Amino acid sequence: MSTAAETAPETAENATETGRGTAIGTVVKQTVTGTAAETPTVTVRYWAAARAATGAETEAHAGPTLGGVLDAAVAAHPALASVVASSTFLIDGHAADRSTLLEDGSTVEVLPPFAGG
């Protein structure tokens, strides 16, 4: 959000007057512009057990943080809860934790532990 200050012209309605009727001040009006930040929408890509738990390869979820997106995914797919508890996460190819802030259009990778070599 940003604010802009406007100085209103001195008039009888907005000026402070002395006992002699002379305006000695102006009124500053604060205008708030902009809207609240929108919640980012990201693509969540599921791998291995996460894909099995959701039945999906990818899906879109919204949330301000990785934790918020994961909570939304678990709410949509309760079987995902145990997988998320042991997974690691990437956001646009970089390691992330639940507190990481998201940007609109990012890709979140849910990486369960992999077996084998």
KAURWO-V204774 format. One record per backbone hydrogen bond with DSSP energy under -0.5 kcal/mol. NH is the residue of the N-H (numbers start at 1). CO is the residue of the C=O. E is the energy in kcal/mol with one decimal. If there is no record, write none. Layout:
# KAURWO-V204774
nh=NH co=CO e=E
nh=NH co=CO e=E
This chain:
# KAURWO-V204774
nh=2 co=33 e=-1.5
nh=4 co=31 e=-2.1
nh=6 co=29 e=-2.3
nh=8 co=6 e=-0.7
nh=8 co=27 e=-1.9
nh=15 co=11 e=-1.7
nh=18 co=22 e=-1.6
nh=21 co=18 e=-1.9
nh=24 co=16 e=-2.4
nh=25 co=16 e=-0.5
nh=29 co=6 e=-2.5
nh=29 co=27 e=-0.6
nh=31 co=4 e=-2.4
nh=33 co=2 e=-2.3
nh=33 co=31 e=-0.6
nh=42 co=61 e=-2.9
nh=43 co=106 e=-2.5
nh=44 co=42 e=-0.6
nh=44 co=59 e=-3.5
nh=45 co=43 e=-0.6
nh=45 co=108 e=-3.6
nh=46 co=44 e=-0.5
nh=46 co=57 e=-2.7
nh=47 co=110 e=-1.3
nh=50 co=47 e=-2.0
nh=51 co=47 e=-0.5
nh=52 co=48 e=-2.0
nh=53 co=49 e=-2.2
nh=54 co=50 e=-1.6
nh=55 co=51 e=-2.6
nh=56 co=51 e=-0.6
nh=59 co=44 e=-1.6
nh=61 co=42 e=-2.1
nh=63 co=40 e=-2.1
nh=66 co=100 e=-2.2
nh=67 co=98 e=-2.7
nh=69 co=65 e=-2.0
nh=70 co=66 e=-2.8
nh=71 co=67 e=-2.5
nh=72 co=68 e=-1.9
nh=73 co=69 e=-2.4
nh=74 co=70 e=-2.6
nh=75 co=71 e=-2.2
nh=76 co=72 e=-1.7
nh=77 co=73 e=-1.7
nh=80 co=77 e=-2.6
nh=81 co=78 e=-1.6
nh=83 co=79 e=-0.5
nh=84 co=80 e=-2.9
nh=85 co=81 e=-1.8
nh=86 co=82 e=-0.6
nh=86 co=83 e=-1.1
nh=87 co=84 e=-1.1
nh=88 co=111 e=-2.4
nh=89 co=96 e=-0.6
nh=90 co=109 e=-1.6
nh=91 co=94 e=-2.8
nh=92 co=90 e=-0.5
nh=92 co=107 e=-2.8
nh=94 co=91 e=-1.6
nh=96 co=89 e=-2.0
nh=100 co=97 e=-2.1
nh=102 co=64 e=-2.4
nh=105 co=41 e=-3.0
nh=106 co=103 e=-1.9
nh=108 co=43 e=-3.2
nh=109 co=90 e=-2.9
nh=110 co=45 e=-2.7
nh=110 co=108 e=-0.5
nh=111 co=88 e=-2.8
nh=111 co=109 e=-0.7
nh=112 co=110 e=-0.7
